[in-house]
């Protein structure tokens, strides 16, 4: 309980600035353990590893919030969780959506997976649902 109080206090302070408040995948793991474990096995969980030092422009796609929240974590696709992560909000889909929870779609994937950067593919086809689960995480409602 003390840990949860600490986590909530840190989120509240971070969100007070008006900037998106990222909480990180470790906090999401508190309630979504199976999704977290699945995500850890995906390329998204290692997305910032190939980013060369000094190439911070790459972090727009290879990180959730720069080096502060590296890798393509939960919030890269679902929106900054500072306002929607508490249980009483997440348990109510309408409240969670109103607080900023996003349901990713193909357009969101295309933001990073269709680009003209050297060494990157410039085409994107949305994977079939079973392949998507390998690349992202299980998509069943949690």
Protein Blocks (a to p, Z undefined) as FASTA:
>chain_A
ZZmmmmmmmmmmmmmnopacdebjklmmmmmmmlmmmmmmpmklmmmmmpcghilmlmmm
mpmnljklgcjdfklmnopaklmmpmklmmmmklmmmnopacddfklmmmmmpccbehia
fbdcdddfklmmmmmoccbdZZ
